[in-house]
Structure formats: C-alpha cells, structure tokens
C-alpha cells in the first residue's frame, strides 16, 4: 500500500495504482480530466496529455519534485508522493495549452454534431479553454470514408485518442480498423474501407470522447438535450443487455451503454441491442438515468419525483393544524 | 377584525347642497375638460396613410438568412428552440444530399422549421442564441389571419428569397463593434472551411 497526497487530500492506495486512478478514488475536482485514458480498456492513455499533474514530492525515500509535469494516467504512485492538480497554477496553465492544441484541428462544428451536449471536449474546452484560437491556418480536411450504415465516422472531429482502436483490438475478434499514416495526417480508418461488422463494434461510439464516431441511426434525429434517457434492460444472449434508451415522446431514438461516474462504459453492449432494438416492447424500463446536475442535458430531466412528493408531504405536516387539508 | 386594505374609505351619506343637486356646474366642468382637448395635439395617427417610425432594431417578423451564395445558413442546431422562453420554435433536421450544396450551407439543415407567431413574444433570444447568424428579427409586422393555423410560419414564410435584390437587410441590427469583431481572424471559427490544407 502507498500513501499519496493529492491536492492536500491523503489517500492510501494499492501499489502500482496510477495517480489518475488514485485521484478518481477521491473524486470530484481532484480527478484530472482524461480524454484518451479508459480504465475499461488496456493500453490506453498517454496520448492526449490532458491529465498532466505536478508531482511536488516523488516519494518518502526521495522527496525531490519531478522536474516536469507528468501524465497521471500512466505514472504509478509511490509511498509519500505529493501531487498537485487543481491547486497548481502551473498545471492549469499547461492544461489550457493542451486544450488549445486539441482544438487546433477540431472543426468546432458543434451545431451540426450529434455529440454536442455529451461531448467531453466541449466540457473540457468550456472549463479550461480559451474562447478564441491563435491558429491562423486551415484545419485538417479528409475524404469522407463510409464505414457502414450503423456507425458514422467524421474524421475532422477526431482527436486521435486511440480508444476506438483499443475497442477494436480488445472487444472484437478481428480488428478491421485502426490509425493510418502518421503525425498531422494520421486518421482513423478501416483497412481498404472494410465494413465494421463485428457484434461489439458499436461500442466505439460510446468510447469516443468527441463526435468523430457517432450513431448513424440517430444521426440528425434530435439534439441530445431533447431526448430523455431511461435505464432499461433486456434479455440478450450476446451481452449483458443493460443499456440506456433515449426517448423522444414515445419513440426510442438511440440506445447507448450505461456509464459510470468517470463517464466510462460500465458494460459493453452488442450491436443488436444498440441498433436494432428501438421499440419500447423490446426493453424493460427501470428508471430515468441519473444525469449530473452540471451537465447541460440535465435541464428538464427529473429523476426524483417520488422524493419530491415525499418532501411535499413533509411540508404539509409542518403547517398548523387549522390549515391542514381535510383528510379522507 | 383586521382591515383587509389600507385604502378603504368610509362613505358619508351627507346631504347635497342646492348647487350640487342641480348638477349643472359639474356638467359644465366636464364639458370644459372635453373642449380643452379639441385644441391639444392629437395622439392618434391616421394609420394606413400615416405610419410611425420604426426603431432601427425593431423586433418583428423573423427571417432565416441565406449566405452570400444563396445557401441557407440554418443548420438546425436547436439552440434557438432551447433559448426560446415561449417554446414557439420547432424544427426537424435532415442531412444534405449530394448536389444540394448550393441550397444548404452545411451538411445538416432544417427540413421543417416552424415558429408559432401566437406563442412568440418577440424577445429576440433566438437571434442572440444563433451560432450561425441564421435567424434575425426584422422590422416587418406579422400579418393577421383568420385561423390559428395561419400563424404557424414555416420555412416558406421565414426563409428570405433567393433573389439577391429581395434579400432582407439586417445589417442595422449588428452594431459597428459586432461587425468589426467578426472580421478578426481569431473569431473565424464560424466560417465554413472550403479550402483544403494544401491548396
């Protein structure tokens, strides 16, 4: 076990835990944002540099600070380590720079992007970013590649986090897509434009932090803040069958996997559940999905009607007896 | 009992004097007031012939603008509908097909765009929310109709004409500062990039 201090909060974690995971155990603002690291997938992290933190003291044995900011997603903790995240202006400044880099080639076409509203890059840009760009050149442009009628690839929005490549490697048996070329012209592509046909290929939509991979069956149907998410499950032979169905009126427009507090998929779902089961009869509805209050899609989203009513009953009891409504 | 209001007056049933009973002084007093108004400046105008001056940024009927090439600017992002406090705006988005590039500016466009003019309170928040400078309020009045259905204005009434001479000028609604602000390359992210990197 190792004792680490992150933003002044002490926590004991098993040896080999990364700084990011230790910070996530504390939770809240202490956890640095991560665009590429995904705890549910192996070999992720280290690409985006959004999770940079300052190590003020390396360990008890060697308390010298680390000379540069380190990526918290792939740096393991050591006993007596002191880490600064939100408390270090240096980290916030560096993160601002990283956001600027991520946005250099991002088209900022949020008005037409289906991810807008649940996009991690949008949240990150809002929290840390600048409201203007200093980049004067044109943005990357790609030939549109068709990767099937279920998944839509918009390469210009990609930030090259490699999460979808890891999904293809680790969840599907035959990898049919990856990153081609290098540097500025690197892009997510299917080899010789193969159709992504595996049963679990749809999960690339959920792991994509931006709108590069989106659900084609939901394409332009509605905006995410106009649809109501509900937890639902069904008997599925291929996957766990636990998902979120997104309703507009009585129609299911979209099915996605459930996400935990780190916005990572809890259980990957199969393509049949995701793309083909779009009737209420296919699902057993449990309850409205929990959406964080800070999210833009929390507007008009009610989860605790029962509690509201109970709260009201509690108030009624407080009134003087003469004002009590007549009870039957 | 506690008084319900502080403005109540106690009525006195006092007997009227002779002058009050004949009413003539009161009538004459009233007629004098009426007569005085004949010589005052009239507050009404003869509407169809005479018209009042409109404020330069009067908030009247909406217009959906086209860009300089005649393509619709609206991308059906739904921000005006979210901003609308009266919930007057509804829209259905569609994907642009090949060959329609001259009609719609970006790959997504509003197939149906409706504003219910009976619900609209002409606050201008849609105009403020629009990231694409597509919707503006103009100095045109919303015409009356016999039926309610006629007040739900679709794209046929909202989108400005393709003809360059018939376009609706909204330049007055943008202050000098805003126009200057938009010229700056740093804020050019609203533009559509047509040039590729190498070209």
Interface residues (C-beta under 8 A of the other chain):
Chain A: X107 X108 X109 X110 X111 X112 X116 X132 X133 X134 X136 X137 X138 X139 X140 X141 X219 X220 X221 X222 X223 X225 X226 X299
Chain B: X75 X76 X77 X78 X79 X82 X93 X94 X95 X106 X107 X108 X131 X132 X185 X186 X187 X189 X193 X195 X196 X197
